[in-house]
Amino acid sequence: MKKWFIGLLVAIILILLIPIPFYLKDGGTVEYRSIVYQISDVHQLNNNSPSGYDEGIIIKIFGIKVFDNVKASPN
């Protein structure tokens, strides 16, 4: 019984924490999503930016943004 419970607990933790990558067609953004968190490696087209792209990383935990360093160009 105890081994079964530990195996079930490990399976649930893996399901919650293993991310699935999503490749967006906005210039090269990649999102890694799991049930608990989401990490976005932003590389988004922006014609107003001197480099032509907005770049940075966004981290969300339970849908709450905890880190965002995307360099958006001023309009």
ChimeraX commands (.cxc) that place a marker at each C-alpha (Angstrom):
marker #1 position 0.00,0.00,0.00 radius 0.5
marker #1 position 2.81,2.42,0.88 radius 0.5
marker #1 position 4.69,1.82,-2.40 radius 0.5
marker #1 position 1.49,2.40,-4.36 radius 0.5
marker #1 position 0.91,5.71,-2.58 radius 0.5
marker #1 position 4.51,6.89,-3.17 radius 0.5
marker #1 position 4.26,5.95,-6.85 radius 0.5
marker #1 position 1.00,7.87,-7.20 radius 0.5
marker #1 position 2.49,10.90,-5.45 radius 0.5
marker #1 position 5.53,10.91,-7.76 radius 0.5
marker #1 position 3.28,10.64,-10.83 radius 0.5
marker #1 position 1.17,13.59,-9.69 radius 0.5
marker #1 position 4.25,15.74,-9.03 radius 0.5
marker #1 position 5.64,14.92,-12.48 radius 0.5
marker #1 position 2.34,15.83,-14.17 radius 0.5
marker #1 position 2.28,19.17,-12.35 radius 0.5
marker #1 position 5.90,20.14,-13.05 radius 0.5
marker #1 position 6.89,18.83,-16.51 radius 0.5
marker #1 position 6.41,21.60,-19.10 radius 0.5
marker #1 position 5.17,21.29,-22.67 radius 0.5
marker #1 position 6.73,23.70,-25.22 radius 0.5
marker #1 position 4.48,25.79,-27.47 radius 0.5
marker #1 position 6.06,27.60,-30.43 radius 0.5
marker #1 position 4.18,30.80,-31.27 radius 0.5
marker #1 position 4.20,32.32,-34.76 radius 0.5
marker #1 position 4.85,35.90,-33.67 radius 0.5
marker #1 position 8.54,36.05,-34.50 radius 0.5
marker #1 position 9.94,33.20,-32.44 radius 0.5
marker #1 position 8.37,33.17,-28.97 radius 0.5
marker #1 position 8.50,29.84,-27.11 radius 0.5
marker #1 position 6.21,29.15,-24.14 radius 0.5
marker #1 position 6.89,26.32,-21.71 radius 0.5
marker #1 position 3.63,25.51,-19.91 radius 0.5
marker #1 position 2.79,23.17,-17.08 radius 0.5
marker #1 position -0.17,23.16,-14.74 radius 0.5
marker #1 position 1.74,25.04,-12.03 radius 0.5
marker #1 position 3.89,27.52,-14.00 radius 0.5
marker #1 position 4.51,29.10,-17.41 radius 0.5
marker #1 position 7.79,30.45,-18.82 radius 0.5
marker #1 position 7.73,32.53,-22.01 radius 0.5
marker #1 position 10.95,33.20,-23.93 radius 0.5
marker #1 position 9.68,36.22,-25.88 radius 0.5
marker #1 position 11.05,37.12,-29.31 radius 0.5
marker #1 position 8.11,39.01,-30.79 radius 0.5
marker #1 position 8.01,41.13,-33.95 radius 0.5
marker #1 position 7.59,44.86,-33.29 radius 0.5
marker #1 position 7.95,47.43,-36.06 radius 0.5
marker #1 position 8.39,50.30,-33.56 radius 0.5
marker #1 position 11.46,48.74,-31.94 radius 0.5
marker #1 position 14.94,49.70,-33.22 radius 0.5
marker #1 position 15.94,46.04,-33.39 radius 0.5
marker #1 position 12.56,44.99,-34.84 radius 0.5
marker #1 position 11.77,42.67,-31.93 radius 0.5
marker #1 position 10.60,42.72,-28.32 radius 0.5
marker #1 position 12.78,40.32,-26.35 radius 0.5
marker #1 position 12.85,38.98,-22.81 radius 0.5
marker #1 position 11.48,36.38,-20.41 radius 0.5
marker #1 position 8.12,36.22,-18.60 radius 0.5
marker #1 position 7.59,33.82,-15.68 radius 0.5
marker #1 position 4.14,33.12,-14.23 radius 0.5
marker #1 position 3.31,30.89,-11.27 radius 0.5
marker #1 position -0.36,29.90,-10.92 radius 0.5
marker #1 position -1.16,32.61,-13.50 radius 0.5
marker #1 position 0.45,35.41,-11.49 radius 0.5
marker #1 position 3.31,37.22,-13.20 radius 0.5
marker #1 position 6.37,37.07,-10.94 radius 0.5
marker #1 position 9.07,38.13,-13.43 radius 0.5
marker #1 position 8.94,40.18,-16.64 radius 0.5
marker #1 position 11.95,41.71,-18.36 radius 0.5
marker #1 position 10.52,42.11,-21.87 radius 0.5
marker #1 position 12.04,45.19,-23.44 radius 0.5
marker #1 position 9.07,46.79,-25.21 radius 0.5
marker #1 position 9.76,49.82,-27.35 radius 0.5
marker #1 position 8.10,53.15,-26.47 radius 0.5
marker #1 position 5.34,54.22,-28.84 radius 0.5
marker link #1:1,2 radius 0.2
marker link #1:2,3 radius 0.2
marker link #1:3,4 radius 0.2
marker link #1:4,5 radius 0.2
marker link #1:5,6 radius 0.2
marker link #1:6,7 radius 0.2
marker link #1:7,8 radius 0.2
marker link #1:8,9 radius 0.2
marker link #1:9,10 radius 0.2
marker link #1:10,11 radius 0.2
marker link #1:11,12 radius 0.2
marker link #1:12,13 radius 0.2
marker link #1:13,14 radius 0.2
marker link #1:14,15 radius 0.2
marker link #1:15,16 radius 0.2
marker link #1:16,17 radius 0.2
marker link #1:17,18 radius 0.2
marker link #1:18,19 radius 0.2
marker link #1:19,20 radius 0.2
marker link #1:20,21 radius 0.2
marker link #1:21,22 radius 0.2
marker link #1:22,23 radius 0.2
marker link #1:23,24 radius 0.2
marker link #1:24,25 radius 0.2
marker link #1:25,26 radius 0.2
marker link #1:26,27 radius 0.2
marker link #1:27,28 radius 0.2
marker link #1:28,29 radius 0.2
marker link #1:29,30 radius 0.2
marker link #1:30,31 radius 0.2
marker link #1:31,32 radius 0.2
marker link #1:32,33 radius 0.2
marker link #1:33,34 radius 0.2
marker link #1:34,35 radius 0.2
marker link #1:35,36 radius 0.2
marker link #1:36,37 radius 0.2
marker link #1:37,38 radius 0.2
marker link #1:38,39 radius 0.2
marker link #1:39,40 radius 0.2
marker link #1:40,41 radius 0.2
marker link #1:41,42 radius 0.2
marker link #1:42,43 radius 0.2
marker link #1:43,44 radius 0.2
marker link #1:44,45 radius 0.2
marker link #1:45,46 radius 0.2
marker link #1:46,47 radius 0.2
marker link #1:47,48 radius 0.2
marker link #1:48,49 radius 0.2
marker link #1:49,50 radius 0.2
marker link #1:50,51 radius 0.2
marker link #1:51,52 radius 0.2
marker link #1:52,53 radius 0.2
marker link #1:53,54 radius 0.2
marker link #1:54,55 radius 0.2
marker link #1:55,56 radius 0.2
marker link #1:56,57 radius 0.2
marker link #1:57,58 radius 0.2
marker link #1:58,59 radius 0.2
marker link #1:59,60 radius 0.2
marker link #1:60,61 radius 0.2
marker link #1:61,62 radius 0.2
marker link #1:62,63 radius 0.2
marker link #1:63,64 radius 0.2
marker link #1:64,65 radius 0.2
marker link #1:65,66 radius 0.2
marker link #1:66,67 radius 0.2
marker link #1:67,68 radius 0.2
marker link #1:68,69 radius 0.2
marker link #1:69,70 radius 0.2
marker link #1:70,71 radius 0.2
marker link #1:71,72 radius 0.2
marker link #1:72,73 radius 0.2
marker link #1:73,74 radius 0.2
marker link #1:74,75 radius 0.2
view
